[in-house]
């Protein structure tokens, strides 16, 4: 890495390697904690049909990119809606790398106890529940942490602080759309990776949903780089200039 966030290599690299270095070196070379979110969507901004079908909007190269992000993260975070709808494993499979702590945000105690990730033996799980929610009924490597809620939601900054206290300095927020939107609105994201597939769904569940703005002066305009990711396009949005990421 060189000053300004760039990098220099003593050998010639091809375009694919250059894109990987552009995307991941700022993350793996940073000495500071970071929080990155990832969302995969269609051209018209949908992450699922109205019935919830989403496997798979993005291609294998985009899904491999997601697994690379998991491999460099200490913790992977999803909301309870994603857990119950998709039953994800949140493990590193398409690439080699360590397994992150798998974290579910469950403010009201709705997590399905039979979720695969709670009993697959692939790594530890942390269930973050509201102070008034019930006890964990799931079996396996599941720990519970309680945080206060406001209007039925956790404050994203408090979630990040709690994960730092757990030793997780590199946090990946993987879904769903409401969870990613909440972390973006709260201003705790250093980067947002948006993977856009050449697909028009036309209706269904939106990816990002932020408060209404009256004029475009209120729109977010992060520094942006984009890369081909198979048939998809990866938009790497940088919100972390002030944090040095």
N, C-alpha and C positions, 0 to 999 in steps of 0.2 A: 504494500500500500504506500501511496505517496500523498503529499499534502493536497488537500482539497477533496479527498475521498476517492481519487483514482488509483490505478495500479500500473505497475510496469513489470514486464516479463522479459527475461534474457533470451528466450527462444520464440520462434514464430508459432502462433497458435491459430487454429482455424476459427471460422465464424461461430460455430457451435460452442467451442471452448471459451471464446471471448464473451459470448452472451452469458454463459454460466458464471464466469469470473465476475462480470459486471453485476450480476444479480446476487451472488452469494458472498463474495469477498467482504462487502461492507458489513455483513452479518457475522461471519466467522472470525473476522479480524478485529471486531470491535471489543474493547475492554469494558465497555459500559453495558448495563442491562438494556434490553430492547423488547418491544412488543410489536409483533407483525401479525396482520390479519390476511387471510386468503379467502377469496370467493370465486366460484366458477359460475358463469352465467351465459345465456344466449345473447345474440346481438341486440335483442330488444329488452335486455335487462332482467330476464327471468331465471330463477334458480330451480324451478320445478313447475310442473303443470298444476292446475287447480286441485287435482286429486293428490298431489304430492310426489308424482313420479319424477325422478331426477337421475336415474342410472341408465346411461351416462350422458350428460350434456357435453362434457369435455372429453377429449380423446386421451389415449394412453400416455402420450407425451406430457400432457397437462397433469394427469394424475401422478405421473412419475415426479414431476416438479413438486407436487404437494408432498410426496413422500420424502423428497430431499429437504423440504422445509421442516418436516417432522424430525428428520435425522439430526438437524442442527439446533433444534429447540430442546429446552429442558422440560417444558410442559406444553401440552396441546389442550386447548380449551374449546368445549362446545356447550351450547345451551341444552336444557333438558328436552326441548322440542325436537332438536336434531337427534338426540339419543333415542327417544321413543319412536320417531318416524323412520329413521334410517338404520338403527341398531349398528352403529359403526364400531370397528375395532380400534381405530386410531393408532395403529401400529405402523412401523417402518417395514415395508415388504418389497417394494419395487427397486430399492437401492439398499446398500449395506449401511449400517449405522446403529447407534444405540437407541433403545426404546425410551421415549419420553414419558414423563408422568402424565397420565390421562386424567383430565379434569372435567367434571360436569357441573355446570351451574344450575342448581335446582332450588330456587328460593322457597317454593311451597311444598316440596316433598312429593313430586310427581314422577320421579325416576322409576322406570320399570325394573323391578328387582331381578328379572330374568335376562337383563341385557347381556349380550355376549362378552363385552369387555370386562364385566365384573367377575367372570369365572374362566376366562380363556388361559390364564397363567402366563400371559405374555409380558406382564409388567404391572406396576402399581397403579391404582386408581384413587383419585381423591374426589369425593362428592362434597361440594360446597352447598350447604343448605341454610335457609333462613333460621333465625333464632327460635321461631315458633313452629318450625316444621317437625315432622315425626322422625323417629330413629331410622337408621339404615336397616333394611331387611335383606339386602343383597349378601350373597356369600362370596368368598374369595378375597383377593387382595384389595379391599376397599376400606379406605379411611374416610372419616367425616370431619369436616371443618365447618363451623358455624360463623356466619357474618350477618350483620344487621341488614335489613331491607328497607327501601323507601318506595312506597306505592307498589309493593310486590316485586321490586327489582333490586339487584345489587348495584352498588356504585362501582363502575369499572376500575377506578383508581384504587379502591379498597381491595378488589380482587387481585390486581397486579401487586399491590403491597403485600398481601397475604402470601402470594406465590413467591415473592422475593424472600419472605421470611422462611419459606419452606426450602430455600436454596435454589429456586428456579429463577434464574436471571434472564433467560431467553424464553419468551412466551409467544406461542403461536395461537392465535384465535382463529379457529377453523370454521365455525358456523354455529347456527345458521344465520340467515340474513338479519334477523332482529338483533342477535348477539353482536355480530360484526358492526352493525349500524350503531348500536349503543356504545361500543368502544370507540368508534370513530367520532361520534357526537361528543363524547366525553373528553376528547383530545389526548388520549393516552397512546395512540398508535404512532409508531415511528415510521412504519411502512405499511402499505396496503397493496397486495398483489391481486389484481383482477384478471382472471383468465376468461377470455371471451371466445365462444365457439361460433362458427359460421352456421347458425341455426336461428330460425324465427319460430318462437312458440306461440306468440300472439295473445296469450292470456296466462294466468297463473300467478305464482308467488314471485314478488319482486326481490331483487338482490339487496339493494341498499334503500333504506327509507329514513330520511332525515327530516328535521323540522322544516315547515314551509318557510320559504323566503319570498319577499316581494319583488326584489330586483336581482339582477345577476351580480351586482356588487357583493352580495352575500354568499355567492357560490364559492366552494372550495377550489383552489387552483394550485395543487401541489406540483412540485417538480416531477416530471414524468419521463420515463424511458419505456420503450416497448420492444419486444422481441417475438420472433416467431417461435411457437411451441407446438410443433407438428402442424396440424391444420388450424390450431387456435392461435390467439395472440395474447401474450402476457403483457399487461400494463403494470409497471413497477412504480407505484406512487410514493413519493418520498415526503413524509411529514416531519422528518426527524432532524432537520437542519439545526434547530436550536439545541437539540440533545447531542449533536455530534455523531449521529449514526449514519 
